[in-house]
Amino acid sequence: MRTKDGFACCYNVQTAVDRTSHLIAEYEVTNNCTDPNSLARMAKKAKETLGTETIHVGADKGYDDQDEIKKCILGGIIPHVGFKTDKTERLLLMAYEEATITEEDRASTNPEDIQRCLKAGILPKFYEHTILDIEVQEQDQISCFTRNKDDTVTCPMGYIFTRVRTHKGGSACYQNRLACRQCPNRCTSGKNYKVVKFGPNTRYVPVLMYGKTLNELQEYPSSETPYNAFKLLERQTKKKVILHIRDDIPTQKLRLCLSEHPFGTVKWYHGAHYRL
């Protein structure tokens, strides 16, 4: 496996431990030097081994990867993963797909039915009263980005963006990845963070916001005239689905007792008491 000192004769052992019996339900030996890309695969294998249609999975923040967490949720797996950069909740963005959802669809544990429910902005029954909440946001509020005298930009929600690129002619791009990751209101139809571009003489960049906010949005000055592309966006009705995943400290503490227990037992059995 590749290490900080080059390649070495060592391996990365992934295990999924059953909460009821404290036995290892599934394991895998790899030479991957990181853990994030193992979460969904190991959770799915453990679910199949235990013969259950849905499952809760606890993992430390080393497994914090939005794509892997999204795969889990779409497959009937609730991921209780430690937060690496988020604070009180993790936000996942999904494209909205209109669909007629019945109570039978909501009660189903089939991954295809779960995905249909989530993309329509409806929470499946298995996900009720858990760490998950869902919200459908519509693009219906106008606000703006404002360039400040200190060459920073204030976004509609009040976060500060800094300059990341300068182009010929004096135009510049600004961004704040962490702020976008934690922002409960979207200002872009894309899945990634917002990159806003200002011309050399531009002070305000208008934007249409998704969702309702408790914060007071920046007001776009009435004296400004939005450019043509922005006016076209005003005539479009767009929706986004936002998944809210709350932090779960008790499960994180429980994970310590579960995931480490089998290794302590193995070491003790082989007389390696000093390695517990």
C-alpha positions as CSV (number, residue, x, y, z in Angstrom):
1,M,0.0,0.0,0.0
2,R,1.2,3.5,-0.7
3,T,2.2,5.4,2.4
4,K,3.8,8.8,3.2
5,D,7.2,6.9,3.1
6,G,6.5,5.1,-0.2
7,F,5.1,1.7,-0.8
8,A,5.0,-0.7,2.2
9,C,3.9,-4.2,3.0
10,C,0.6,-3.2,4.7
11,Y,-3.1,-3.2,4.0
12,N,-6.3,-1.4,4.7
13,V,-8.9,-3.6,6.4
14,Q,-12.5,-2.5,6.2
15,T,-15.0,-4.1,8.6
16,A,-18.8,-3.7,9.2
17,V,-19.8,-4.8,12.7
18,D,-23.3,-5.9,13.6
19,R,-24.7,-3.9,16.6
20,T,-26.7,-6.8,18.0
21,S,-24.1,-9.6,18.1
22,H,-20.8,-7.5,17.9
23,L,-19.6,-9.9,15.3
24,I,-18.0,-8.8,12.0
25,A,-20.8,-9.0,9.4
26,E,-18.6,-8.1,6.4
27,Y,-15.0,-7.3,5.7
28,E,-12.7,-6.4,2.9
29,V,-8.9,-6.1,2.6
30,T,-7.7,-3.4,0.2
31,N,-4.6,-1.4,-0.6
32,N,-6.5,1.9,-0.8
33,C,-4.7,4.4,1.4
34,T,-8.0,6.3,2.2
35,D,-11.4,5.3,3.5
36,P,-14.1,7.5,1.8
37,N,-14.7,5.4,-1.3
38,S,-15.5,2.3,0.8
39,L,-18.6,3.5,2.6
40,A,-21.4,2.7,0.2
41,R,-19.8,-0.6,-1.0
42,M,-19.2,-1.9,2.5
43,A,-22.7,-0.8,3.7
44,K,-24.4,-2.6,0.8
45,K,-22.4,-5.8,1.4
46,A,-23.2,-5.8,5.1
47,K,-26.9,-5.2,4.3
48,E,-26.9,-8.3,2.0
49,T,-25.0,-10.4,4.6
50,L,-27.4,-9.5,7.4
51,G,-30.4,-10.1,5.1
52,T,-32.1,-6.8,5.8
53,E,-33.7,-4.4,3.3
54,T,-32.7,-1.2,5.1
55,I,-29.8,-0.5,7.5
56,H,-28.2,2.3,9.6
57,V,-24.5,2.6,9.2
58,G,-22.1,4.5,11.6
59,A,-18.7,5.7,10.4
60,D,-16.1,8.2,11.5
61,K,-15.3,11.4,9.7
62,G,-12.7,9.7,7.6
63,Y,-15.6,8.4,5.5
64,D,-17.1,11.9,4.9
65,D,-17.6,11.9,1.2
66,Q,-20.8,13.5,-0.3
67,D,-21.0,11.1,-3.3
68,E,-20.7,8.0,-1.1
69,I,-23.2,9.4,1.4
70,K,-25.7,10.1,-1.4
71,K,-25.2,6.5,-2.8
72,C,-26.1,5.2,0.7
73,I,-29.3,7.2,1.0
74,L,-30.5,6.3,-2.5
75,G,-29.9,2.6,-1.7
76,G,-31.9,2.4,1.6
77,I,-28.9,3.0,3.9
78,I,-28.9,5.8,6.5
79,P,-25.3,7.0,7.0
80,H,-24.4,8.4,10.4
81,V,-21.0,9.7,9.3
82,G,-18.9,12.1,11.3
83,F,-18.6,15.7,10.0
84,K,-15.3,16.7,8.6
85,T,-16.1,20.3,7.5
86,D,-19.8,20.7,8.1
87,K,-21.1,22.1,11.5
88,T,-24.6,21.0,12.6
89,E,-25.9,19.5,9.4
90,R,-24.8,18.2,6.0
91,L,-26.6,19.4,2.9
92,L,-27.0,17.2,-0.2
93,L,-28.4,18.6,-3.5
94,M,-30.5,16.5,-5.8
95,A,-32.3,17.4,-9.1
96,Y,-36.1,17.6,-8.8
97,E,-38.1,15.1,-10.8
98,E,-41.9,15.5,-10.6
99,A,-43.7,12.2,-9.9
100,T,-46.9,10.9,-8.4
101,I,-45.9,9.2,-5.1
102,T,-48.3,6.8,-3.4
103,E,-48.3,5.6,0.2
104,E,-47.2,2.2,-1.2
105,D,-44.2,3.9,-2.8
106,R,-43.3,5.6,0.4
107,A,-43.4,2.4,2.4
108,S,-41.3,0.5,-0.2
109,T,-37.7,-0.4,0.6
110,N,-36.9,-1.0,-3.1
111,P,-34.0,1.3,-4.1
112,E,-35.8,2.4,-7.2
113,D,-38.9,3.5,-5.2
114,I,-36.7,5.2,-2.6
115,Q,-35.0,7.2,-5.4
116,R,-38.3,8.2,-7.0
117,C,-39.6,9.5,-3.6
118,L,-36.4,11.5,-2.8
119,K,-36.2,13.1,-6.3
120,A,-39.8,14.1,-6.0
121,G,-39.0,15.8,-2.6
122,I,-40.9,13.2,-0.5
123,L,-39.3,11.4,2.4
124,P,-39.7,7.6,2.4
125,K,-41.3,6.1,5.6
126,F,-38.1,4.4,6.6
127,Y,-36.3,7.8,6.8
128,E,-39.0,9.4,9.0
129,H,-37.9,10.3,12.5
130,T,-34.2,9.8,11.7
131,I,-31.4,12.2,11.0
132,L,-32.8,13.0,7.5
133,D,-35.2,15.8,6.4
134,I,-36.1,16.8,2.9
135,E,-37.1,20.1,1.3
136,V,-38.1,21.2,-2.2
137,Q,-36.8,24.7,-3.0
138,E,-38.1,26.8,-5.9
139,Q,-36.2,29.6,-7.7
140,D,-38.4,32.6,-6.8
141,Q,-36.3,35.2,-5.0
142,I,-34.1,37.9,-6.5
143,S,-30.9,39.0,-4.7
144,C,-27.3,39.9,-5.7
145,F,-23.6,39.6,-5.1
146,T,-21.9,42.8,-4.1
147,R,-18.3,43.7,-4.6
148,N,-16.7,45.5,-1.7
149,K,-14.0,48.1,-1.6
150,D,-11.5,45.6,-0.1
151,D,-11.8,43.4,-3.2
152,T,-14.1,40.8,-1.5
153,V,-17.6,39.9,-2.5
154,T,-20.6,39.5,-0.2
155,C,-23.0,36.8,-1.4
156,P,-26.9,37.1,-0.9
157,M,-26.7,35.2,2.4
158,G,-23.9,37.4,3.8
159,Y,-20.9,35.1,3.3
160,I,-17.6,36.6,2.1
161,F,-16.2,35.4,-1.2
162,T,-12.5,36.1,-2.1
163,R,-10.8,36.5,-5.5
164,V,-9.5,33.2,-7.0
165,R,-8.9,34.2,-10.6
166,T,-8.1,37.3,-12.6
167,H,-8.8,37.5,-16.4
168,K,-7.5,39.7,-19.1
169,G,-9.4,43.0,-19.3
170,G,-9.8,43.3,-15.5
171,S,-12.6,40.8,-14.8
172,A,-12.2,38.5,-11.8
173,C,-13.9,35.4,-10.3
174,Y,-14.7,35.0,-6.6
175,Q,-15.7,31.9,-4.5
176,N,-16.1,30.4,-1.0
177,R,-16.3,26.6,-1.2
178,L,-17.0,26.1,2.5
179,A,-19.8,28.7,2.7
180,C,-21.5,27.1,-0.3
181,R,-21.2,23.7,1.2
182,Q,-23.0,24.8,4.3
183,C,-25.5,27.2,2.8
184,P,-29.2,26.2,3.1
185,N,-30.3,28.3,0.2
186,R,-29.0,27.7,-3.3
187,C,-28.1,30.5,-5.7
188,T,-27.0,28.2,-8.6
189,S,-28.7,25.4,-10.5
190,G,-25.4,23.5,-10.5
191,K,-24.4,20.9,-8.0
192,N,-21.1,22.5,-7.1
193,Y,-20.1,25.6,-5.3
194,K,-20.8,29.1,-6.8
195,V,-18.2,30.9,-8.8
196,V,-19.3,34.5,-9.5
197,K,-17.6,36.6,-12.2
198,F,-17.4,40.4,-12.0
199,G,-16.4,42.7,-14.9
200,P,-13.8,45.5,-14.3
201,N,-16.6,48.1,-13.6
202,T,-19.2,45.8,-12.2
203,R,-20.3,46.1,-8.6
204,Y,-23.5,44.0,-8.5
205,V,-24.3,40.6,-10.0
206,P,-28.0,39.6,-9.8
207,V,-29.0,36.1,-9.0
208,L,-32.3,34.1,-8.5
209,M,-32.3,32.3,-5.1
210,Y,-33.8,28.9,-4.3
211,G,-35.8,28.3,-1.2
212,K,-37.0,30.4,1.7
213,T,-34.5,32.0,4.1
214,L,-34.7,33.4,7.6
215,N,-31.8,35.8,6.8
216,E,-32.4,39.1,5.1
217,L,-31.2,38.8,1.6
218,Q,-29.1,41.5,0.0
219,E,-31.3,43.8,-2.0
220,Y,-30.6,44.3,-5.7
221,P,-30.5,48.0,-6.4
222,S,-33.5,49.2,-8.4
223,S,-31.2,51.5,-10.4
224,E,-29.4,48.5,-11.8
225,T,-30.5,46.8,-15.1
226,P,-30.1,43.0,-15.2
227,Y,-28.5,41.6,-18.3
228,N,-30.6,39.7,-20.8
229,A,-29.6,36.2,-19.8
230,F,-30.8,37.0,-16.2
231,K,-34.2,38.1,-17.6
232,L,-34.6,34.8,-19.4
233,L,-33.9,32.9,-16.1
234,E,-36.8,34.9,-14.4
235,R,-39.3,33.2,-16.8
236,Q,-38.2,29.7,-15.9
237,T,-39.6,27.6,-13.0
238,K,-36.9,25.5,-11.5
239,K,-36.9,23.4,-8.4
240,K,-34.2,21.7,-6.3
241,V,-34.4,19.0,-3.7
242,I,-32.2,19.6,-0.6
243,L,-31.5,16.7,1.8
244,H,-30.7,17.8,5.4
245,I,-28.6,15.4,7.4
246,R,-28.2,16.2,11.0
247,D,-25.1,15.4,13.1
248,D,-25.5,12.3,15.3
249,I,-22.9,12.4,18.2
250,P,-24.5,9.4,20.2
251,T,-24.1,7.1,17.2
252,Q,-20.5,8.2,16.7
253,K,-19.8,7.3,20.3
254,L,-21.6,3.9,19.9
255,R,-19.5,3.2,16.8
256,L,-16.3,3.3,18.9
257,C,-17.6,0.4,21.0
258,L,-18.8,-1.6,18.0
259,S,-16.1,-1.2,15.4
260,E,-13.2,-1.7,17.8
261,H,-14.6,-4.5,19.9
262,P,-13.9,-7.5,17.5
263,F,-10.2,-6.3,17.1
264,G,-9.8,-6.2,20.9
265,T,-11.2,-9.7,21.2
266,V,-8.9,-11.1,18.4
267,K,-5.8,-9.4,20.0
268,W,-6.6,-10.7,23.4
269,Y,-7.2,-14.2,22.2
270,H,-3.7,-14.2,20.5
271,G,-2.1,-12.9,23.7
272,A,-1.4,-9.5,22.3
273,H,-2.7,-7.7,25.4
274,Y,-0.2,-5.0,25.1
275,R,-1.7,-4.0,21.7
276,L,-5.3,-3.4,22.9
